[in-house]
């Protein structure tokens, strides 16, 4: 899955991973937005810690690493954290294994730890499978947009986002993590996955708060604060964000017209789609499409 791991796919398939965008920072961090086909993928342990953020529709995945077997449905925002030197074997059971991958060198991780006053020689990154972290997800969304749009804010902006992500990784997913002072969100685990999966499946439809609350088994008044606590955004803003990101993905397909993309992502018409994309990215949809075509 990461760019420099030299993976070998153990199920022969005519399909190959589709890489939408890729970059490398001055500190050797590999950033990659990609879609993997159905099949198995064996990855050797490498010197870098891998962060994998699932994007888009729910995907059925299995993984074996560090002597443990994991399986589950990855929904948008789920995170896998694979410590350095940890071999893994992945199995994608459908065509929805789209991810943002970051490969963080040990030198960067140790540098950030030392700047925070920690003993990096005793540092261990935790092995995580399909966890949630709203702060990491917000940073990942910004990185995703930045590399897909060709780094309009410049390399220093991307470096800053990576540094912030590394700091959050150490604070919440390492041996130096401190217990959270915040009470755990009630909307979590299986119920949160059900809600997020429902939203992804219904992005083309006229979604209502009542429908989403019914999937969660909550009243709308209870859903709103719990969803915001779990995801860091109000429900309606999250739905709009996902519609915009889905539209950006569909813009890579030349066979779809703007009107078809608007209909497939729940926007009333293509001018409505264009307004939201321009507001979120500063770019018109046709400009984004040309950027993808040029790449």
C-alpha positions as CSV (number, residue, x, y, z in Angstrom):
1,X,0.0,0.0,0.0
2,X,2.7,2.6,0.8
3,X,4.7,3.9,-2.2
4,X,8.1,2.5,-1.4
5,X,7.3,-0.8,0.2
6,X,7.6,-2.9,-3.0
7,X,4.4,-4.9,-2.3
8,X,3.7,-8.2,-4.0
9,X,0.1,-9.1,-4.7
10,X,-0.5,-12.8,-4.0
11,X,-3.7,-13.1,-6.0
12,X,-3.0,-12.6,-9.7
13,X,-5.3,-9.9,-11.1
14,X,-5.4,-7.7,-14.2
15,X,-6.1,-4.8,-12.0
16,X,-3.4,-2.6,-10.4
17,X,-3.6,0.0,-7.7
18,X,-5.0,3.3,-9.1
19,X,-2.9,6.2,-7.7
20,X,-4.8,9.5,-7.9
21,X,-2.1,11.7,-6.4
22,X,1.3,11.3,-4.7
23,X,4.0,13.5,-3.1
24,X,7.0,13.3,-0.9
25,X,7.9,16.0,1.7
26,X,11.4,17.3,2.4
27,X,11.5,15.1,5.5
28,X,10.9,11.9,3.4
29,X,7.2,11.5,4.2
30,X,5.3,9.7,1.4
31,X,1.8,10.9,0.8
32,X,-0.5,8.9,-1.5
33,X,-4.2,8.8,-2.4
34,X,-4.9,5.5,-4.0
35,X,-7.5,2.8,-4.7
36,X,-6.5,-0.9,-4.4
37,X,-8.3,-3.7,-6.3
38,X,-9.8,-6.8,-4.8
39,X,-7.2,-9.4,-3.7
40,X,-4.4,-9.9,-1.3
41,X,-1.4,-7.7,-0.7
42,X,1.7,-8.7,1.3
43,X,3.7,-5.8,2.7
44,X,7.2,-6.2,4.3
45,X,8.0,-4.3,7.4
46,X,9.7,-1.0,6.5
47,X,11.5,1.7,8.5
48,X,8.4,4.0,8.4
49,X,5.2,4.1,10.4
50,X,2.2,3.9,8.1
51,X,-1.0,5.8,8.7
52,X,-3.9,4.7,6.5
53,X,-7.1,6.7,6.3
54,X,-10.1,5.1,4.6
55,X,-11.9,7.3,2.1
56,X,-15.4,7.0,0.7
57,X,-17.9,4.0,0.7
58,X,-17.5,1.2,3.2
59,X,-15.0,-1.4,2.4
60,X,-14.7,-5.0,3.7
61,X,-11.1,-5.6,4.7
62,X,-9.0,-8.2,6.5
63,X,-5.5,-7.8,7.8
64,X,-2.9,-9.9,9.6
65,X,0.0,-8.2,11.3
66,X,2.0,-8.4,14.5
67,X,0.6,-12.0,15.1
68,X,-3.0,-10.8,15.1
69,X,-5.9,-11.3,12.6
70,X,-8.2,-8.3,12.1
71,X,-11.3,-8.1,9.9
72,X,-14.1,-5.5,9.6
73,X,-15.8,-2.9,7.5
74,X,-13.8,0.3,7.1
75,X,-16.0,3.4,6.8
76,X,-14.9,6.9,5.9
77,X,-12.5,8.2,8.4
78,X,-11.4,4.9,9.9
79,X,-7.7,4.8,10.6
80,X,-5.1,2.0,10.6
81,X,-1.7,2.7,12.3
82,X,1.1,0.2,11.4
83,X,4.3,0.7,13.4
84,X,7.6,0.6,11.7
85,X,9.1,-2.9,10.9
86,X,5.7,-4.5,11.1
87,X,4.9,-6.8,8.1
88,X,1.3,-7.1,7.1
89,X,-1.0,-9.1,4.8
90,X,-4.1,-7.3,3.6
91,X,-7.2,-8.7,1.8
92,X,-9.6,-6.4,0.1
93,X,-13.0,-8.1,-0.4
94,X,-14.6,-5.4,-2.7
95,X,-13.7,-2.5,-4.9
96,X,-14.0,0.2,-2.2
97,X,-10.4,0.1,-0.7
98,X,-9.7,3.8,-1.3
99,X,-7.2,5.3,1.1
100,X,-4.9,8.2,2.0
101,X,-1.6,6.7,3.0
102,X,1.2,8.5,4.9
103,X,4.6,6.9,5.6
104,X,6.3,8.7,8.5
105,X,10.1,8.2,8.9
106,X,11.4,7.3,12.4
107,X,13.7,10.3,12.3
108,X,10.6,12.6,12.0
109,X,8.7,10.8,14.8
110,X,11.7,10.9,17.1
111,X,12.4,14.6,16.3
112,X,8.8,15.6,17.2
113,X,9.0,13.5,20.4
114,X,12.2,15.2,21.5
115,X,10.8,18.7,20.7
116,X,7.9,17.8,23.0
117,X,10.4,16.8,25.8
118,X,10.0,13.0,25.6
119,X,12.6,10.3,25.5
120,X,12.4,9.0,22.0
121,X,14.5,6.0,22.8
122,X,11.6,4.5,24.7
123,X,8.9,5.5,22.2
124,X,6.6,2.9,20.7
125,X,3.8,3.6,18.2
126,X,0.6,1.6,18.9
127,X,-0.7,-0.9,16.4
128,X,-4.3,0.2,15.6
129,X,-7.0,-1.3,13.3
130,X,-9.9,0.8,12.2
131,X,-9.8,3.3,15.0
132,X,-11.4,6.8,15.1
133,X,-9.6,10.1,15.9
134,X,-11.5,13.2,14.8
135,X,-8.4,15.4,15.0
136,X,-6.3,13.1,12.9
137,X,-9.1,12.9,10.4
138,X,-9.4,16.7,10.0
139,X,-5.6,16.9,9.3
140,X,-5.8,14.0,6.9
141,X,-8.7,15.7,5.0
142,X,-6.6,18.8,4.6
143,X,-3.6,16.8,3.3
144,X,-5.9,14.9,1.0
145,X,-7.2,18.1,-0.6
146,X,-3.8,19.6,-0.8
147,X,-2.1,16.8,-2.7
148,X,-5.1,16.2,-5.0
149,X,-5.1,19.9,-5.9
150,X,-1.4,20.1,-6.6
151,X,-0.2,21.8,-3.4
152,X,-1.7,25.2,-4.0
153,X,-0.7,26.3,-0.5
154,X,3.0,25.3,-1.0
155,X,5.3,22.8,0.6
156,X,5.5,24.6,4.0
157,X,1.8,24.1,4.5
158,X,2.0,20.4,3.8
159,X,5.0,20.1,6.1
160,X,3.1,21.8,8.9
161,X,0.1,19.4,8.5
162,X,2.4,16.4,8.6
163,X,4.1,17.8,11.8
164,X,0.7,18.3,13.4
165,X,-0.4,14.8,12.5
166,X,2.8,13.4,13.9
167,X,2.3,15.3,17.2
168,X,-1.3,14.0,17.4
169,X,-0.1,10.4,16.7
170,X,2.4,10.6,19.6
171,X,-0.2,12.2,21.9
172,X,-2.9,9.6,21.4
173,X,-1.5,6.5,19.8
174,X,1.9,5.8,21.4
175,X,3.6,4.7,24.6
176,X,3.7,8.3,25.8
177,X,0.0,8.9,25.3
178,X,-1.8,10.4,28.3
179,X,-5.3,9.2,29.3
180,X,-8.0,11.4,27.7
181,X,-9.7,13.8,30.1
182,X,-12.7,14.0,27.8
183,X,-15.5,11.4,28.4
184,X,-15.8,8.9,25.6
185,X,-18.4,9.7,22.9
186,X,-21.6,7.7,23.2
187,X,-21.9,7.5,19.4
188,X,-19.0,5.2,18.7
189,X,-18.1,1.7,17.7
190,X,-20.6,-0.3,15.6
191,X,-23.4,2.4,15.9
192,X,-21.1,5.1,14.5
193,X,-20.0,2.8,11.6
194,X,-23.6,2.1,10.8
195,X,-24.4,5.8,10.6
196,X,-21.3,6.7,8.5
197,X,-21.9,3.7,6.2
198,X,-25.6,4.8,5.7
199,X,-24.5,8.4,4.9
200,X,-22.0,7.1,2.3
201,X,-24.6,4.8,0.7
202,X,-27.2,7.6,0.6
203,X,-25.1,10.6,-0.6
204,X,-27.0,10.7,-3.9
205,X,-30.3,10.9,-2.0
206,X,-32.2,13.6,-0.2
207,X,-30.8,12.7,3.3
208,X,-32.7,13.9,6.3
209,X,-31.7,14.2,10.0
210,X,-34.6,12.0,10.9
211,X,-33.3,9.2,8.7
212,X,-29.8,9.3,10.1
213,X,-31.1,9.5,13.7
214,X,-33.3,6.4,13.0
215,X,-30.2,4.4,11.8
216,X,-28.4,5.5,15.0
217,X,-31.4,4.5,17.2
218,X,-31.5,8.1,18.6
219,X,-33.7,11.1,18.6
220,X,-32.6,13.9,16.4
221,X,-31.9,16.1,19.5
222,X,-29.6,13.4,20.9
223,X,-27.9,12.6,17.6
224,X,-26.7,16.2,16.9
225,X,-24.4,16.7,19.9
226,X,-23.2,13.1,19.9
227,X,-22.4,13.1,16.2
228,X,-20.5,16.4,16.6
229,X,-18.6,15.0,19.5
230,X,-17.6,11.9,17.6
231,X,-16.8,13.5,14.2
232,X,-15.9,17.1,15.0
233,X,-18.6,18.5,12.7
234,X,-22.3,19.0,12.7
235,X,-24.3,16.3,10.7
236,X,-25.2,18.7,7.9
237,X,-21.6,19.9,7.5
238,X,-20.3,16.4,7.4
239,X,-22.8,15.4,4.7
240,X,-21.8,18.4,2.6
241,X,-18.1,17.6,3.1
242,X,-18.6,14.0,2.0
243,X,-20.6,15.1,-1.1
244,X,-17.9,17.4,-2.1
245,X,-15.2,14.8,-1.7
246,X,-17.3,12.2,-3.6
247,X,-17.7,14.7,-6.4
248,X,-14.0,15.4,-6.5
249,X,-13.4,11.7,-6.9
250,X,-16.0,11.4,-9.7
251,X,-14.3,14.3,-11.5
252,X,-11.5,11.9,-12.4
253,X,-13.9,10.0,-14.6
254,X,-14.2,11.8,-18.0
255,X,-17.2,9.7,-18.9
256,X,-19.4,11.6,-16.4
257,X,-20.9,15.0,-17.2
258,X,-21.1,17.7,-14.5
259,X,-24.9,17.2,-14.3
260,X,-24.4,13.4,-13.7
261,X,-21.8,14.1,-11.0
262,X,-24.2,16.5,-9.3
263,X,-27.0,13.9,-9.3
264,X,-24.7,11.2,-8.0
265,X,-23.6,13.3,-5.1
266,X,-26.9,14.7,-3.9
267,X,-26.6,18.3,-5.3
268,X,-29.7,19.8,-6.7
269,X,-28.0,20.8,-10.0
270,X,-24.5,21.4,-11.4
271,X,-24.4,25.0,-10.4
272,X,-25.2,24.0,-6.8
273,X,-22.3,21.5,-7.1
274,X,-19.9,24.1,-8.6
275,X,-20.7,26.6,-5.8
276,X,-19.9,24.2,-3.0
277,X,-16.7,22.9,-4.6
278,X,-15.5,26.4,-5.3
279,X,-16.3,27.4,-1.7
280,X,-14.4,24.4,-0.3
281,X,-11.4,24.3,-2.7
282,X,-11.2,27.7,-4.4
283,X,-11.4,25.9,-7.7
284,X,-14.1,25.4,-10.2
285,X,-15.0,21.7,-11.0
286,X,-13.7,22.0,-14.6
287,X,-10.4,23.3,-13.3
288,X,-10.1,20.3,-10.9
289,X,-11.0,17.9,-13.8
290,X,-8.3,19.4,-16.0
291,X,-5.7,19.0,-13.1
292,X,-6.5,15.3,-12.8
293,X,-6.3,14.9,-16.6
294,X,-2.9,16.6,-16.7
295,X,-1.6,14.3,-14.0
